[in-house]
Amino acid sequence: MPPAQRLQIYPLCLLTGTVLIIVAAVLHPDLAGDGADQLGTIALSDAWRAIHWAFLFGFVLSLTGLAGIVSRLAGTAGGAAARGGIIVGAFAYGAWMLILSFMVGAGWTLARSYVAGAPGMTATYAVFVYDMMRPFTLAAQRTAAFALGISTYLLGWGTLRAPLEPRWLGWSGVASGLVAIALALLFGEATKADQAAFAPPVLWQFVTAVVLLAERSRAP
């Protein structure tokens, strides 16, 4: 593979991954109410599994793209911050994957059991198991949002210190990370504000991918 194409693989992975995540987030149904209400919503969503697989594949592609950013910053003044960012980012995406893996697997199965067994003990058991597991996934979600905020801050700081990209890109990464950290710290795991903590880092990754691809297209 020519060197120019190798250089494009990472931003392409980052762009594809963030687009998958954004589209999946837009299409994700709103889970409101108690456990029974949420299981009913999941069962009625024909695209439930496709949405969550888009999330999961998007995470892998995004993390691959972020690894390319770290390799680009290696040997610069921002290299150490970028390495820290990718390590914390891997933890963040790993925790996020736990949540989505539960929802695409056990969550979907419990929802189908709830609908098929209602009214009856099967539906009651499905709601019980879901209600017992839901707090764990919400705690993992909040932890992942906090970690992704730290990761984005470090990657933004590394980008800012390395004289390779526009300074606004580095500052926007720092700001996106701080916003995500604040939302994860200040709001409970069951709130919409805590869920919104993922938005600034993912949007920064999308913009970063576009900037890197634009630079590659202008390169001779």
PAZAPA-4460 file (N, C-alpha, C; in steps of 0.05 Angstrom, whole numbers, plus 32768, in hexadecimal, padded with zeros to 4 digits):
% residues 220
    n_x    n_y    n_z   ca_x   ca_y   ca_z    c_x    c_y    c_z   seq   type   mol
   8011   7FE8   8000   8000   8000   8000   8012   8019   8000     1      M     A
   800D   802C   7FEE   801D   8045   7FEE   801B   8053   8008     2      P     A
   8031   8062   8010   8031   8071   8029   801A   8084   802C     3      P     A
   8012   8092   8016   7FFC   80A5   8017   7FE2   8098   801F     4      A     A
   7FDE   807F   8015   7FC5   8071   801C   7FC6   8068   8039     5      Q     A
   7FDE   8060   8042   7FE0   8057   805E   7FD9   806E   8071     6      R     A
   7FE2   8087   8069   7FDD   809E   807A   7FBF   80A4   807B     7      L     A
   7FB0   809E   8065   7F94   80A4   8064   7F82   8090   8073     8      Q     A
   7F8D   8078   8079   7F7D   8064   8086   7F73   806C   80A1     9      I     A
   7F84   8078   80B1   7F7C   8080   80CC   7F66   8095   80CD    10      Y     A
   7F69   80AC   80BE   7F53   80BF   80BF   7F3A   80B4   80B2    11      P     A
   7F3C   80A2   809F   7F24   8095   8093   7F16   8084   80A8    12      L     A
   7F26   8075   80B7   7F1A   8065   80CD   7F0C   8077   80E1    13      C     A
   7F19   808D   80E8   7F0E   809F   80FC   7EF4   80AC   80F1    14      L     A
   7EF4   80B4   80D8   7EDD   80C0   80CC   7EC6   80AC   80CB    15      L     A
   7ECC   8094   80C1   7EB7   807F   80BF   7EAB   8078   80DA    16      T     A
   7EBD   8075   80EE   7EB5   806D   8108   7EA3   8082   8115    17      G     A
   7EAB   809C   8113   7E9B   80B1   811F   7E80   80B4   8111    18      T     A
   7E7F   80B1   80F7   7E66   80B2   80E8   7E53   809C   80F1    19      V     A
   7E5E   8084   80F5   7E4D   806E   80FF   7E42   8074   811A    20      L     A
   7E53   807F   812C   7E4A   8085   8147   7E35   809B   8147    21      I     A
   7E39   80B0   8137   7E26   80C6   8135   7E0B   80BD   812A    22      I     A
   7E0C   80AD   8114   7DF3   80A4   8109   7DE4   8091   811C    23      V     A
   7DF3   8080   812A   7DE6   806E   813D   7DDA   807D   8154    24      A     A
   7DE8   8092   815D   7DDD   80A2   8173   7DC4   80B1   816B    25      A     A
   7DC3   80BA   8152   7DAB   80C8   8149   7D93   80B5   8147    26      V     A
   7D98   809D   813E   7D83   8089   813A   7D7B   807A   8153    27      L     A
   7D8B   807C   8168   7D85   806D   8181   7D6B   8077   818D    28      H     A
   7D59   8064   8193   7D40   806D   81A0   7D44   8076   81BC    29      P     A
   7D34   8088   81C5   7D36   8093   81E0   7D2B   807F   81F4    30      D     A
   7D3B   8077   8208   7D33   8064   821C   7D2A   8073   8235    31      L     A
   7D10   8075   8238   7D04   8084   824E   7CF2   8071   825E    32      A     A
   7CEC   8079   8277   7CDA   806A   8287   7CE8   8054   8297    33      G     A
   7CD9   8041   82A2   7CE5   802C   82B2   7CEF   8016   82A0    34      D     A
   7CF8   8000   82AD   7D04   7FEA   829E   7CF1   7FDE   828A    35      G     A
   7CD8   7FDB   8291   7CC4   7FCF   827F   7CC0   7FE1   8266    36      A     A
   7CBE   7FFB   826B   7CBB   800E   8255   7CD3   800D   8242    37      D     A
   7CEB   800B   824D   7D03   800B   823C   7D05   7FF1   822C    38      Q     A
   7CFE   7FDB   8239   7CFF   7FC1   822A   7CEA   7FC2   8214    39      L     A
   7CD3   7FCE   8218   7CBF   7FD0   8203   7CC9   7FE1   81EC    40      G     A
   7CD7   7FF7   81F2   7CE3   8008   81DD   7CF8   7FF9   81CD    41      T     A
   7D09   7FEA   81DB   7D1E   7FDA   81CD   7D11   7FC6   81BB    42      I     A
   7CFD   7FB8   81C4   7CF0   7FA3   81B4   7CE3   7FAE   819B    43      A     A
   7CD9   7FC7   819D   7CCB   7FD3   8186   7CDF   7FE0   8172    44      L     A
   7CF8   7FE1   8179   7D0C   7FED   8167   7D18   7FD8   8154    45      S     A
   7D0F   7FD8   813B   7D19   7FC5   8128   7D37   7FC8   8122    46      D     A
   7D41   7FE1   8126   7D5D   7FE6   8120   7D6F   7FE5   8138    47      A     A
   7D64   7FDA   814E   7D73   7FDB   8168   7D8F   7FCE   8165    48      W     A
   7D90   7FB6   815A   7DAA   7FA8   8158   7DBC   7FB6   8144    49      R     A
   7DB1   7FBF   812E   7DC2   7FCC   811A   7DCE   7FE6   8125    50      A     A
   7DBE   7FF4   8135   7DC8   800D   8141   7DE0   8007   8154    51      I     A
   7DDD   7FF3   8164   7DF2   7FED   8177   7E0A   7FE0   816B    52      H     A
   7E07   7FD1   8155   7E1E   7FC7   8147   7E2D   7FDE   8139    53      W     A
   7E1E   7FF2   8130   7E2B   800A   8124   7E3B   8018   8139    54      A     A
   7E31   801A   8151   7E41   8025   8167   7E5A   8016   816B    55      F     A
   7E58   7FFB   816E   7E6F   7FEB   8175   7E84   7FEB   815F    56      L     A
   7E7C   7FE9   8146   7E90   7FEA   8131   7E9C   8006   812F    57      F     A
   7E8B   801A   8134   7E95   8036   8134   7EAA   803A   8149    58      G     A
   7EA7   802E   8161   7EBB   8031   8176   7ED6   8026   816D    59      F     A
   7ED6   800F   8160   7EEF   8002   8158   7EFD   8014   8142    60      V     A
   7EED   801D   812F   7EF8   802E   811A   7F03   8048   8125    61      L     A
   7EF4   8054   8138   7EFD   806D   8143   7F17   806A   8153    62      S     A
   7F19   8055   8162   7F31   8050   8172   7F49   804B   815F    63      L     A
   7F44   803D   8149   7F59   803A   8135   7F62   8054   812A    64      T     A
   7F4F   8066   8124   7F56   8080   811A   7F65   8091   812E    65      G     A
   7F5E   808F   8147   7F6C   809E   815C   7F89   8094   815F    66      L     A
   7F8D   807A   815B   7FA8   806F   815C   7FBA   807D   8146    67      A     A
   7FAD   8083   812F   7FBC   8091   811A   7FC4   80AD   8123    68      G     A
   7FB3   80BB   8132   7FBA   80D5   813C   7FD2   80D3   814F    69      I     A
   7FD2   80BF   8160   7FE8   80BC   8172   8002   80B7   8163    70      V     A
   8001   80A6   814F   8019   80A0   813F   8023   80B9   8131    71      S     A
   8010   80CA   8128   8018   80E3   811B   8026   80F6   812E    72      R     A
   801D   80F6   8147   8029   8109   815B   8041   80FE   8169    73      L     A
   8048   80E4   8163   8060   80D8   8170   8079   80E8   8169    74      A     A
   808A   80EC   817D   80A2   80FB   8178   809F   8119   817A    75      G     A
   8087   8123   817E   8083   8140   8181   807F   8147   819E    76      T     A
   807C   8160   81A4   8077   8169   81C0   805D   815F   81CA    77      A     A
   804A   8157   81B9   8030   814D   81C2   802E   812F   81C2    78      G     A
   8044   8122   81BD   8043   8105   81BC   803B   80F7   81D6    79      G     A
   8046   8101   81EC   8040   80F4   8206   8022   80F7   820D    80      A     A
   8017   810F   8209   7FFB   8113   820E   7FE9   8102   81FC    81      A     A
   7FF1   80FF   81E3   7FE2   80EE   81D0   7FE2   80D1   81D8    82      A     A
   7FF9   80C7   81E2   7FFB   80AC   81EB   7FE9   80A7   8203    83      R     A
   7FE9   80BA   8216   7FD6   80B8   822C   7FB9   80B8   8223    84      G     A
   7FB4   80C9   820F   7F99   80CB   8205   7F8E   80B1   81F9    85      G     A
   7F9F   80A3   81EA   7F96   808A   81DD   7F92   8074   81F1    86      I     A
   7FA3   8074   8207   7FA0   8060   821C   7F85   8064   822A    87      I     A
   7F80   807C   8233   7F66   8082   8240   7F4F   807E   822D    88      V     A
   7F53   8085   8213   7F3E   8082   81FF   7F37   8064   81FB    89      G     A
   7F4B   8053   81FC   7F46   8036   81F9   7F35   802C   8211    90      A     A
   7F3A   8036   8229   7F2A   802F   8240   7F0D   8039   823C    91      F     A
   7F0B   8053   8233   7EF0   805F   822F   7EE0   804F   821B    92      A     A
   7EEB   8048   8205   7EDC   8039   81F1   7ED7   801D   81FA    93      Y     A
   7EE9   8011   820A   7EE4   7FF7   8215   7ECC   7FF7   8228    94      G     A
   7ECA   800B   8239   7EB3   800D   824B   7E9A   8012   823B    95      A     A
   7E9B   8023   8227   7E84   8029   8216   7E7B   8010   8208    96      W     A
   7E8E   7FFF   81FF   7E86   7FE6   81F2   7E77   7FD3   8204    97      M     A
   7E7E   7FD4   821E   7E70   7FC3   8231   7E52   7FCA   8231    98      L     A
   7E4C   7FE4   8232   7E31   7FED   8232   7E22   7FE3   8219    99      I     A
   7E2E   7FE9   8202   7E20   7FE3   81E9   7E1E   7FC5   81E4   100      L     A
   7E33   7FB5   81ED   7E31   7F98   81EA   7E1A   7F8D   81FA   101      S     A
   7E16   7F98   8212   7E00   7F8F   8223   7DE5   7F95   8215   102      F     A
   7DE3   7FAE   820A   7DCA   7FB6   81FE   7DC4   7FA7   81E4   103      M     A
   7DD8   7FA1   81D4   7DD3   7F93   81BB   7DCE   7F75   81BF   104      V     A
   7DD9   7F6B   81D5   7DD5   7F4E   81DB   7DC0   7F49   81EF   105      G     A
   7DC7   7F4D   8209   7DB4   7F46   821E   7D9C   7F59   821E   106      A     A
   7DA0   7F73   8219   7D8A   7F85   8218   7D75   7F7E   8203   107      G     A
   7D7E   7F77   81EC   7D6C   7F6F   81D6   7D5D   7F54   81DD   108      W     A
   7D6C   7F41   81E8   7D60   7F28   81F0   7D4B   7F2B   8206   109      T     A
   7D52   7F3C   8219   7D3F   7F41   822F   7D26   7F4F   8225   110      L     A
   7D2A   7F61   8212   7D13   7F70   8206   7D00   7F5D   81F7   111      A     A
   7D0C   7F4B   81E8   7CFB   7F37   81D9   7CED   7F24   81ED   112      R     A
   7CFB   7F1C   8202   7CEE   7F0B   8216   7CD8   7F1A   8224   113      S     A
   7CDC   7F33   8229   7CC7   7F43   8237   7CAE   7F45   8226   114      Y     A
   7CB1   7F4A   820C   7C9A   7F4D   81FB   7C8C   7F32   81F7   115      V     A
   7C9C   7F1D   81F3   7C90   7F03   81EE   7C83   7EF8   8207   116      A     A
   7C8D   7EFF   821F   7C83   7EF3   8237   7C6E   7F04   8246   117      G     A
   7C69   7F1C   823C   7C56   7F2E   824A   7C39   7F26   8243   118      A     A
   7C26   7F25   8256   7C2C   7F27   8273   7C34   7F0B   827D   119      P     A
   7C45   7F0A   8291   7C4E   7EF0   829B   7C68   7EF2   82AA   120      G     A
   7C71   7EDC   82B6   7C89   7EDC   82C5   7CA2   7EE1   82B4   121      M     A
   7CA2   7ED8   829B   7CB9   7EDC   828A   7CBE   7EFA   8286   122      T     A
   7CA9   7F09   8282   7CAC   7F26   827F   7CB6   7F32   8299   123      A     A
   7CAC   7F29   82AF   7CB5   7F33   82C9   7CD2   7F2E   82CE   124      T     A
   7CDB   7F16   82C7   7CF8   7F0F   82CA   7D09   7F20   82B8   125      Y     A
   7CFF   7F25   829F   7D0F   7F35   828C   7D13   7F51   8297   126      A     A
   7CFD   7F5D   82A1   7D00   7F78   82AD   7D12   7F78   82C5   127      V     A
   7D10   7F63   82D6   7D21   7F62   82ED   7D3F   7F61   82E6   128      F     A
   7D46   7F50   82D3   7D62   7F4E   82CA   7D6C   7F68   82BE   129      V     A
   7D5B   7F74   82AE   7D62   7F8D   82A1   7D67   7FA3   82B6   130      Y     A
   7D54   7FA5   82C9   7D57   7FB9   82DE   7D70   7FB5   82EF   131      D     A
   7D78   7F9C   82F3   7D90   7F96   8303   7DAA   7F9D   82F4   132      M     A
   7DAA   7F99   82D9   7DC2   7F9E   82C9   7DC4   7FBB   82C0   133      M     A
   7DAE   7FC9   82BE   7DAE   7FE4   82B4   7DC0   7FF7   82C4   134      R     A
   7DC0   7FF7   82DF   7DD2   8009   82ED   7DEF   8004   82E7   135      P     A
   7DF7   7FEB   82E2   7E13   7FE5   82DB   7E1A   7FF2   82C0   136      F     A
   7E08   7FF0   82AD   7E0F   7FFC   8292   7E0F   801A   8294   137      T     A
   7DFE   8026   82A5   7DFE   8043   82A7   7E18   804D   82B5   138      L     A
   7E21   803E   82C9   7E3B   8045   82D6   7E52   8043   82C2   139      A     A
   7E52   802E   82B2   7E67   802B   829E   7E65   8042   8289   140      A     A
   7E4D   804A   8283   7E49   8060   8270   7E55   807A   827B   141      Q     A
   7E50   8080   8294   7E5A   8099   829F   7E79   8098   82A1   142      R     A
   7E84   8081   82A9   7EA1   807E   82AA   7EAD   8081   828E   143      T     A
   7EA0   8075   827A   7EAB   8078   825E   7EAA   8095   8255   144      A     A
   7E95   80A3   825B   7E93   80BF   8253   7EAA   80D0   8260   145      A     A
   7EAF   80CB   827A   7EC4   80D9   8288   7EDF   80D3   827C   146      F     A
   7EE4   80B9   8276   7EFD   80B1   826B   7F01   80BC   824E   147      A     A
   7EEB   80BC   823F   7EEE   80C7   8224   7EF3   80E5   8224   148      L     A
   7EE9   80F2   8238   7EEF   810F   823B   7F0C   8113   8241   149      G     A
   7F18   8103   8253   7F34   8106   8259   7F45   80FF   8240   150      I     A
   7F3D   80EA   8232   7F4B   80E2   821A   7F4B   80F9   8205   151      S     A
   7F34   8105   8201   7F31   811A   81ED   7F42   8132   81F5   152      T     A
   7F41   8139   820F   7F52   814F   8219   7F6F   814A   8213   153      Y     A
   7F79   8132   8219   7F95   812C   8215   7F9C   812C   81F7   154      L     A
   7F8B   8121   81E6   7F90   8121   81C9   7F8F   813E   81BE   155      L     A
   7F7D   814E   81C9   7F7C   816A   81C0   7F95   8179   81C9   156      G     A
   7F9E   8174   81E2   7FB6   8181   81EC   7FCF   8178   81DC   157      W     A
   7FD0   815F   81D5   7FE6   8155   81C5   7FE6   8162   81A9   158      G     A
   7FCE   8165   819E   7FCC   8172   8183   7FD4   818F   8185   159      T     A
   7FCD   819C   819B   7FD4   81B8   819F   7FF2   81BC   81A2   160      L     A
   7FFF   81AA   81B0   801C   81AD   81B4   802D   81A6   819C   161      R     A
   8022   8194   818B   8031   818C   8173   802A   81A0   815C   162      A     A
   803E   81AC   8150   8038   81C0   813B   8031   81B3   8120   163      P     A
   801D   81A1   8120   8016   8193   8108   7FFB   819A   80FE   164      L     A
   7FE8   81A0   8110   7FCC   81A6   8108   7FC5   81C2   8111   165      E     A
   7FAF   81CD   8106   7FA6   81E7   810F   7FA2   81E9   812D   166      P     A
   7FA9   81FF   8139   7FA7   8201   8156   7F8A   81FF   8160   167      R     A
   7F77   8208   814F   7F5B   8207   8157   7F52   81EA   815B   168      W     A
   7F5F   81D7   814C   7F58   81BB   814F   7F60   81B1   816B   169      L     A
   7F78   81B9   8173   7F81   81B1   818E   7F71   81BD   81A4   170      G     A
   7F6B   81D7   81A2   7F5A   81E4   81B6   7F3E   81D9   81B7   171      W     A
   7F33   81D2   81A0   7F18   81C6   81A0   7F18   81AB   81AD   172      S     A
   7F2E   819C   81AA   7F30   8182   81B7   7F31   8185   81D5   173      G     A
   7F41   8198   81DE   7F43   819E   81FB   7F28   81A6   8206   174      V     A
   7F1A   81B8   81F8   7EFF   81C1   8201   7EEB   81AA   8201   175      A     A
   7EEB   819A   81EC   7ED9   8183   81EA   7EDD   816F   8201   176      S     A
   7EF6   816A   8208   7EFC   8159   821E   7EF3   8164   8239   177      G     A
   7EF7   817E   823D   7EEF   818A   8256   7ED0   818A   8259   178      L     A
   7EC2   818F   8243   7EA5   818E   8244   7E9B   8172   824B   179      V     A
   7EA7   815E   823F   7E9F   8142   8244   7EA4   813B   8261   180      A     A
   7EBC   8143   826B   7EC3   813D   8287   7EAF   814A   829A   181      I     A
   7EA8   8163   8295   7E95   8172   82A6   7E7A   8164   82A6   182      A     A
   7E70   815D   828E   7E55   8150   828D   7E55   8135   829C   183      L     A
   7E6B   8126   8299   7E6C   810C   82A7   7E6E   810F   82C5   184      A     A
   7E7B   8125   82CE   7E7E   8129   82EB   7E65   8135   82F8   185      L     A
   7E58   8147   82EA   7E43   8157   82F6   7E27   814B   82F4   186      L     A
   7E23   8138   82E2   7E08   812D   82DD   7E08   810F   82E2   187      F     A
   7DF2   8105   82ED   7DF0   80E9   82F3   7DEF   80D8   82DA   188      G     A
   7DF4   80BE   82DE   7DF7   80AC   82C7   7DDD   80A7   82B8   189      E     A
   7DC6   80AD   82C5   7DAC   80A8   82B8   7DA1   80C0   82AA   190      A     A
   7DB1   80D6   82A8   7DA7   80EF   829C   7DB0   80F1   827F   191      T     A
   7DA1   8101   8270   7DA8   8107   8254   7DC2   8117   8252   192      K     A
   7DC7   8128   8266   7DE0   8137   8266   7DF8   8125   8267   193      A     A
   7DF7   8110   8277   7E0D   80FD   8278   7E11   80EF   825E   194      D     A
   7DFB   80E8   8251   7DFE   80DB   8236   7E0A   80EE   8222   195      Q     A
   7E03   8108   8225   7E0E   811C   8212   7E2B   8120   8215   196      A     A
   7E38   8116   822B   7E54   8119   822E   7E64   810D   8218   197      A     A
   7E59   80F9   820A   7E67   80EC   81F4   7E68   80FD   81DB   198      F     A
   7E55   8110   81D9   7E52   811F   81C0   7E6B   8130   81B9   199      A     A
   7E75   8141   81CB   7E8C   8152   81C3   7EA5   8142   81BA   200      P     A
   7EAD   812D   81C8   7EC4   811E   81BF   7EC0   8111   81A3   201      P     A
   7EA8   8106   819F   7EA4   80F9   8185   7EA3   810E   816E   202      V     A
   7E97   8125   8173   7E96   813A   815F   7EB3   8144   815A   203      L     A
   7EC3   8146   816F   7EDF   814F   816A   7EEE   813A   8159   204      W     A
   7EE9   8121   815E   7EF6   810C   814E   7EEE   810E   8131   205      Q     A
   7ED4   8114   812D   7ECA   8117   8111   7ED8   812E   8103   206      F     A
   7ED9   8145   8111   7EE6   815D   8105   7F04   8157   8100   207      V     A
   7F11   814A   8112   7F2D   8143   810F   7F32   8131   80F7   208      T     A
   7F20   811E   80F3   7F22   810C   80DB   7F1F   811C   80C1   209      A     A
   7F0C   812F   80C1   7F08   813F   80A9   7F21   8151   80A4   210      V     A
   7F2C   815D   80B9   7F44   816D   80B5   7F5B   815D   80AB   211      V     A
   7F60   8146   80B6   7F76   8135   80AD   7F73   812C   8090   212      L     A
   7F5A   8124   8089   7F55   811C   806D   7F59   8133   805A   213      L     A
   7F51   814B   8062   7F54   8162   8051   7F72   8168   804D   214      A     A
   7F82   8165   8062   7F9F   8169   805F   7FAB   8154   804D   215      E     A
   7FA2   813B   804E   7FAD   8126   803D   7FA6   812C   8020   216      R     A
   7F8E   8136   801B   7F85   813B   7FFF   7F95   8152   7FF3   217      S     A
   7F9F   8165   8004   7FAE   817B   7FFA   7FCC   8175   7FF7   218      R     A
   7FD4   815F   8005   7FF0   8158   8003   7FF8   814E   7FE7   219      A     A
   8010   8154   7FDE   8018   814C   7FC3   801B   812D   7FC2   220      P     A
***
